[in-house]
């Protein structure tokens, strides 16, 4: 873009400008240039800010969930009629630990006279789990023990789950809208994990990735 000095020299050389009108024209050109420059600056600034705002909002919405992982070969161990005493519960988990079993998810349901504990673990611990179950039944005769290997685990995770309302609601809506039953739920600040039927795993992964733009 030509500045005011270029315009001034051009008009003088072409004899279109007298000395009397020189200062007036220079001031008018300067004002016009400043006005145009200000207008262009404001317009560009607004466009950039709009893009930044849209980008930030889009990033927040997109990155609520950054990853969806799954395990398709797990065991769910269910303990019923568990005594409601901390020492008893501690002993149950010590018996499991004595077989070098790594536990993944743990959830409990408090009942009037007892409690129910549900545990998930990798299927590679099956033989060790069998030994632990034998020991549990010997020590806790009232406990009913069941295990299932027809489930899969799905974990939805991201750092913004902690500070963004609605992540769990969106997960449950995906499961509900697609008739996907869930049998166990655990949460942390950054992860929502749930146990579903293994037959529903592919559908759940597809719909959750679609929901969270992954």
N, C-alpha and C positions, 0 to 999 in steps of 0.2 A: 504493500500500500504506500502511495506517495505521501511524504510528510509536508508540512506547511512551507518549509524552505524551498522544496522542489517546485511547488505550485507558484510561489512568489517569483522565483527566478524565471520561470516559464512565461508568466504574464508580463514581466518587465521587458524581457527580450522580444516579446511580440508587440511591445508598445501598447498593451491593453491596460497598463496600470500607470497612473501618474504618481509623482511623489506625494501629492496632497492626500491621495486615497490609500497610500501604501500601508500606513499604520492601522487604519480602520480595517482594511481587508485582512491584514495579518491577524488581527485580533479575532475577526469573524472566522477565519480559517482555523485558528487554534481552537476556538470554542467548538466548531463543527467536528474537528478531529477528536477532541476530548469526548464529545458527546457520542460519536460513533464508537470510539474505543471502549467507553464505559458500557454502552449497550451490548457490544459483542462480549465483553468480559462477563457481564451479568448473565447473559444468555448461556454462555459456555458453562459458567459456574452452576446454574440451575440444572442443566442437563447432567453434569457430572454428579451433582448431589442426588438427583433422582436415581441415577444408576447405582450409586453407592447404597442408597436406602433400599432399593429393590434387591440389590445383591446381598446386603446384610440380612434382609428378611428371608430371602430365598435360601441363604446358607443356614440360617437357624432352622427353618422348616425341614431342610434336606438333611441336616446333620443331627437331628434329635436322636436318630438311630444311625450309627456308623457301621455296624456289622450285625449279621445274623448268623449264628453258628448252630450246629446241631450234633447230636449223637444218636445213631440209629441202632445201637446194640447195648442197651442198658438193662439193668435189673431194678425193679421196684420191690422193695421189701416193706411189707406192711405188718406192724405189730399191734394187736388188739388186746384189750384188757390189761394194759400196762399200769402197774401201781403208780399212784400219784405221789411219789416220794423222790426227792432229788438223789438220794443215795442209790435207790433202785435204778433210776434212769442212768446214773453215772456208771453203774455196774454193767448195764446192758451194752453201753458203748465201749466199755473196757473189754468185754468179751469179744466184740467185733474187732477191736484194735489188736487184740492178741493174735489174730489170724493175719495181720498185716494187710488189712483191707482199707483202701482209701474210699471214704464216703464223699459223695457229691452233694446232693440236695437233702435237706432235713426239714420236715414240717410236722406239726403236731396239732391234734384236736383235743381240747379238754372236755371231758364228759363229767357227769355228776359224780360217779364213783371211781372212774379210771380215766385213762387217756389213750389216744391212738397216735402212733408214731409212724411216719412214712419216710423211707430212706431210698435214695437212688445211688447206684454205683455201676461202674463199668462191668460188662459181662465177663471180662477176663478174670474176675475174682469169683467166678461161680463155684469152683471147687473149695476155695477157702471159705466162702459163704456157707456152703453146706456144713462144714465143720463147725462154724460159729453157731448155726441154727441148732445143731445137736447140743452144743454146750448151753445155749440159751434155754432150750426145752428142759434140760436136766436141772437147771438152777431156778427157772421160773415156770412152774408147772401150770400156772393159770393163764399164761400169755398164749394167745393164738397168733401163729406166724404164717404169713402167706407171701409168696413171691411170684412176680409175673415178668415175662420177657417179651411181651407184645407191645411195649411202649417205646417211644422215642422222646428225646429231650430237645427242646428248642430254646435258645437263649438270644434275647434281643438286647443289644448293648450300645451305649454311647454316653459321652460325658455330660451331655445336656439333658439326659433323662432326669438327673437330680434336680434341675432347676426349671424344667419345662413341664407345666401341667398337661395331662392328657395322653401321655405316651402309653400308659397301661390301658386306658380306655380304647385307644385306637387298636391295640393288640387284641383286646377282647372282642371288639366289633368285627375285626377280620375273622376271628375264630367263629363267632356267632353267626355272621352272615354266610359263612361257608359250611355251617353245620359241623364244625370240628370240635369234638369234645375234649376237655382238658381235665386231668385227674389230680394234679398236684401243681402248686404255684409257690415259687420263692422269689423274693426280690432283694436287691441291694440298691445302693445309691445310683449305680450305673447300669444295672442289668435286671431284666425281667426274664425269668426262666419258667417254663411250664412243660409238663409231661402230657403227651398226646398219644393217640393210637399210631402205631408205626405205619399203618396203611394210609394215614392222613398226612404224613410228613411232607411229601412232595407238594401237595396242594397248599399246605400251611406256608412252606418256604416261598412258593410262588406268589401267594397273595400278600404276605408280609413284605416281601421285597418290593412289590408293586406299591403298597401303601406308603412305604418310606423311601421310595425312589432310589433303590439300591440295584 
